[in-house]
Each structure stands twice: as C-alpha cells, then as structure tokens.
Amino acid sequence: MQLPRALIAALGLLLTIPVAAKDKKNEPETLANLHFTVLKGDNQKPVRNASVILHPVGKNGQGKGGYQLKTDADGKTETEGVPYGTLRVQVIAPGFQTFGEDYDINQPEMNIDIHLKRPTQQFSIYDNGGKNARKDDGSPQQGTPAPKDPPKE
C-alpha cells in the first residue's frame, strides 16, 4: 500500500514542528556585557570612584539583589553576563546629584555614558534669608520682620 505524496509531506512536516519549536524554559538566557563611563556633566571629565549600582527590574518593579561597581581613574567600569531585560542603574558620587535611570538591555555589548550634575542651590526657611531667621542671640536678622506676638486675652 502506497501513501499519497501529500500525506507523506504532511506527516514529515508535523514531525519537524516540535523539534523546531523551542520551549522558553529550556532556552538559554541571553546575556550582555555592559561598559559604563561616568563623566562630569559640566566639563566631561571622568568621575573616579563613583558607585554604579545595578538592579534588575521585573514586571513587579525592582527585584531583590543587584550589585555595585566602582569606576576607575578614567571613570570607567564594566560587567559581563547581565541578562537581557530592564536594568535600573543608579550612580552615586560625592559632590554630585544621584543619578538613576532604567535601561533596556537588548544587545550583547552595550556602552552606557552617564553625565553627573552638580547639586543645585537649596533653599531653607532656616537660612539667613528665611522669614523667621534669627541671630545667635535670638534677635531677628537684619531685614527680616520680627514674628508677631500672639494676641493677649
């Protein structure tokens, strides 16, 4: 008994589909090598000894774990074997604003440049220019009105 050629071709195709389809659980994880350069935002000079902190980010937000890298004298650091996906990068260095941003890791080799900014001026009600600023002896600062006494009953 001979089978029609179309049936043989269909059976052959059905037998190859399970082999060609990959199960996501058995698929090897794709990994990337990351190269970071941390620079001063105002003059593009390297930031030495900056902490580069990496946290994986999943569907439910930032995951547990993560690790810290330190930049060298050229403001560079690198790591290998980072899984593809979202990665939260935080950079901390004395004299600079803390940097934080999420990156989509989707290439085998990635270069990430980070430009740190100097802190901006902060204002406080406790500074000399504040409304209720006082001298060391408790008297009002020059140019600021003295607080009014509460009404007497």
Beta strands, then each sheet from edge to edge (+ up, - down):
strand 1: 31-40
strand 2: 51-58
strand 3: 61-62
strand 4: 67-70
strand 5: 76-83
strand 6: 85-92
strand 7: 99-105
strand 8: 109-116
sheet 1: 5+ 1- 8-
sheet 2: 3+ 2- 4+
sheet 3: 3+ 2- 6+ 7-
end
